[in-house]
Amino acid sequence: MIGRTLGIYFALRFLQSLTVIFFTIFGLIYMADFVEMLRRAGDVPNTPIVIVLLVCLMRTPSIAEQVLPFATLFGAMAAFISLTRKLELVVARAAGVSVWQFLAPPVIAALGLGVVVVTLLSPGAALMKKEADIIEAGIFKTQLSAQDSNLWIRQRGRDQQSILRADLAVDSGLRLSGVTVYVFDLKGRFVERVDAAEGRLLPGEWELKSALVTAPAVDPRQMEIYHLGTNLLPAQVAQSFVAPETVPFWSLPRLAEDTESVGLDSVGYRLRFQQLLALPTLLAAMVLIAACFSLKLSRMGGVGLMVLGGVGSGFVLYVASKLISDLGGAGMLSAPVAAWSPAIVANLLGGLTLLNREDG
């Protein structure tokens, strides 16, 4: 079995390479975001440069979190190539250490890093991203959220229930445009349909303007204001329009349940929660994939092709993950399947390749 000292050494070499690559990417993201924000701030007179720097710094951790798997892949490849070039892995193999034994410390380190990121760093990044969005909205006078893909809400009032659809929702869902409401009694019998140009949520009711009310066996009537009772609170609806990336990991399950309780779609929050749960497994898969392309002796040539193969594999995995994530967000796949399948398949492929090369 691999010794404790050697295992810690391999893990530290991996974490050292990962840290250098991650903060290099972090710096590039920060500079690119700062240049873009500075360009936008040029159209707003008297915008303090310190505020721009702060907003970019608060937004960067959330963006950099998305490239952590690639930083893990490149960090592992750099560590393994360095260890192979210095013949340290050759000596370890000669001493009877198998590939699975010297891969175990980096894999465990990747799993531990994933747990730390999910439980500690990701919630902090989400909170900073939320505050940065608020500051940015104040600077550029923009809306914090907008949804325009046929919003549907199921709700109840004191003596009725209704299904509300809107073409556009702004101001965190508190103001709607192109509103259509189907009103039913408490027994589920259809009562009337209401078509309104716009509406806004007030305590205990929706205020619909320029409403056309159509009911069975009754002539349609035009109403300047139509009051629709609701059990929704403004805070509940506004909370349901929060972007999943700005919600801390620990708050995602509760927010998903609250969103469903007000009749809104909670797929985004459930998918985000499952993706964060699967992050440690995905980081471990990146270590295995890196090992597939970086354990060859550099004196045998082909290092450039190996690195290119690792980068290509990471790109293919990213495209596949993005595609599956979009399918999950559209409701075509369940959130656990969409979040976990890329990580599990990547682990299986990496393990199978290593088995074939090392033990086959």
N, C-alpha and C positions, 0 to 999 in steps of 0.2 A: 504493500500500500504506500501511496505517496506520503512523505513526511509532512508534519505541520508547517515547518519552516519553509519548505519548498512550495507547499500549497499557498501559503500567504504571499510568498514572493511572486508567484504567477498571477495571483489575484491583484496585487498591488501594481504590477507592470501593466495589466489590462486597465485598471482604473486610472492609472497615470495617463496612458494614451487616450483613453476616453475623455478625461477631463480637458486635455489640451485641445482635442478636436472639437468638443462641445463648445468650449468658450470661444474658440476661433469662429465657429458658426454663429454663436451668440453675438459676437462683435460685428460680424458682417450684417446680420439681421438688424441690429440696432442702428448701424450707420445708414443702411438702405431706408429704414423706416424714418430716421431723423431727416434725411434729405427730402423724402416725400412730404413729411409733415412740415418741414421748413418751407417748401414750395407752396403748400396750401396756406400756411400762416402768413405768407407774403401778401395775400389778398385781404387780410384782416389787420387793420392798422393797430399799432401799439400792442402787439402780442409779445409778451416777455419771452425771450429765448430760453430762460430757465424753465418756464412752464412747458415749452416744447420738449426740452430735454427730459423733463420729468415724465411727461405723458409717454414718450417713446420708451423710456426705461421701464415704465409700468406695463406697457403692452408687450414688450419683447419676451418676457418669460413664458407667456401663454403661446406665443408663436414658436419659440425655441423648443417647447415641450413636444411639438409635433415632429420635430426633426431628431428627437432623442434616439429613436430606433436606428436611424442612419448613422448618427454619431457613435452608437454602440457597434454597429457593423464595421465602420472605418477604424474605430479604436481597437477593436479586437484584431482586425487584419494587420494594423500597424504593429501591435504587440506581438503577434505570432510571427510575422516576418522578421521583426527585430530579434526575437528569441531564436529563430531558426538560423538567421544570418550569423549570429554569434555562437552558434553550435550548442546553445544551452539545451534546446530540446533534443538535439542529437545525443548529448551526454545523458539526459534524463531517460531517453529510450534505451540507451546502452545499459543503464542501471536497472532496467526492468520495468520502467514506468510506462504504462500503455497510454494511448491517446486519450482514452476515457478518463484516466486518472489525472493527467495534467490539464484536461479540459474542465474537470469538475470545479476547481476553484474559480475560474472566470465565469462559469455558468452560475454558480452560487452567488458570486458577487453581482452579476447582472440581475438575478432574481431579487436580491436584497436591495439593490439600487431601485428597481421598479417599485418595490413596496414603499420605500422612502419617498419616491416621487409621487406616488398615488396618494399616500396618506398625509404627507406634510407639504411637499413643494407644490403640488397641483392645486390644493385649496388656496394657498397663498397667491399663486399666479392667477387663479380665477377671480379672487377678490380684487387684485390689482388691475386686472383687465376691466372689471366692472367699473371701478373708480375712474380709470383712464377714459372709458367711453363717456362717462358723465362729464368729465372735464372737457373732452373733445367736443361733445355736443354743446357745452356752454360757450366754447370758443367760436365754433363755426355755425352756431344757431341751427343745428340740424335735429331731426327727430331721432330718438334713441332706437326705435323699432318700427317696422312696417311689414305687414303681411298682405299679399294681394292674390292669393291662390284659393279663392272661395272658402273663406273661414266659416266653419259650422260650430254652433254652440247649442247644446241641449240644456234647458233650464226649467225651473218650476217657479210659479208664483203662489199667491195665497189661495186662489180658487181656479187655477189653470196650470197647464204646462205648455211649453212651446219649443219649437226648433227654429233657430235664427241663423240666417246665412248672410254674409256680407262679401262684397267684391274687394273691399280694401279696409284694412284696420290700421290705424295710426295711434300715436300717443299711448303705446303699450296696450292697445285694444280697447281703450276707453272711448274712442270716437270711431265710428264706422261710416262707410259710404256704400251706396248700392245695397240697401238692406231689404231682405225678404224674410217674413216671419210666418210660420204656420202655427196657429194657435189651436190647442186641444183642451177639452175639459179634463177633469181629474180621472175620468173613466176611459180616456183615450179617444173620445169622439171628436171629429173635426169640427171646429167652431168657425174660424175665419182665416183669411190670408191677408197679410199686410205688406204692402210694397212702399218703401220710403226712400227718399233721396239720401238721407243721412240720419245718424242717431248718435246719442251719447249716453253713457252709463252714469246714472245718478243713484244715490242711496235708495235701494228698494225698487228701482224701476229703470227701464230704458225710455228715454225721451226720443221719439221718432218724429222727424219733421217732414212735411209735405207727403203725408201718408195716404195711400189709396187702399181702402178696406173693402175686401170682397168676401161675402158670406153666402152660403146656400140659400136660395129662394129670397134673396134680398138684393136690391139694386146696389151696385158699387157706390161708395160714398168717399168724398175727398175730405181729409182732415188736416188742418194745419199742424196740429200736434197730437200724437197718439202716445198714450202712456201704457207701457207694457210692464206688468209686474215681474219681478225677478228675485231669486234668492241669492244672486251673486253679489259679492261685495267688490267695490272698485279695486281693493288691494288684491283680491283673489285673481281677477282678470289680468291686472297689470303684472302680477307675479308669473302668470302663465306665459307671458310674452318675453320672459328673460331668456337670452341666448344660452344654450347648454354650456358653452365654453366659459361663461362667467359665473357658473354655479359651482360652489365647492363640492368635492367628492362626497362628503358626509351628508350634504343636503339634497343630493339628487333623488334618492328614493322617495323622500317625503314630498318633494316638489312634483315628482311624477304622479304620485297619488292625488295631490291637491289639484293638479291639472286635469286629471281624469274626472275628479268629482265635479268640476264645473263644466264638463262636457267638451273639453278641448283635447287636442292630440298631444299625447305624452311620449310619442315614439322617440323624439330627439333626446329627451332626458334619460330614458331607459337605455338607449343605444350608447349615449355618452358614459353612463355608469358602467355598462358591460365592457366598453372599450378600455376604461381605466382599470377595471379588474383584470383584463387580459394583458395589460401592458407588461407586467413582469415576465409572463410567458413569452411574449413577443421579443423582449430583450434577450432572453435566453436563446430563442431561435436565431437571433442575429449572430450570437457567438458561435453557434454550430455552423451557420452558413459561412461565416468568416473562416472558420477552421477548414472548411472544404476547399478554400482557394488560397490558403496562405501557409500550409505546412510543408510545401515542397522546398527543397534546398535551393537557395538562390544561385549557387554555383552551377546548377543544372540548367539555368536559363529559364526564360518564360515567365519571369516575375510580372512583367507588364501585362501579359495576357491573363495571369491569375488575378491581378488587381482589377482589370477590366471585367473579368467574369464575375467577381464579387460585386462590383458596382452595378453591373447589368442585372444580377440576381436581386439586389436590393431594389432597383427600379421596378422590376417586374412584380416584386412583392408589394411595393407601394401602389402600383396601378391596380393590382388585384384587390388589395385592401380597400382602396378608394371605391372601386366598382361595387364590391360587396357591401360596403358601408352605405353607398347610395341606394342599393336595393333594400337594405334594412331601413333606411330613413323613409323610403317610399312605402314601407309596409309589406313588401313582397317577401321579405325574410324576417324571422323573429330577431329581436335584438341580441339574444345570446348567440345565435348562429352567426349573425353578421359580424359580431365583435370577436368571437373566439375562433372561428374557422380559419382565418389567415394565420394566426399564431400557431394553432395546432398543426395545420398542414405544413407550415414552414419548419416546425420542429421535426415532423416525421420525415420530410425530404432531407433535411440536414443530417439527421441520424442515419437514414438509409444510405446516403452518399458516403458518410464516414465508415459505416459498416462495410460497404463494398470496397473502399480504398484501403482500409486498415486491416480488416479481418476477413475480407472476401478472398 
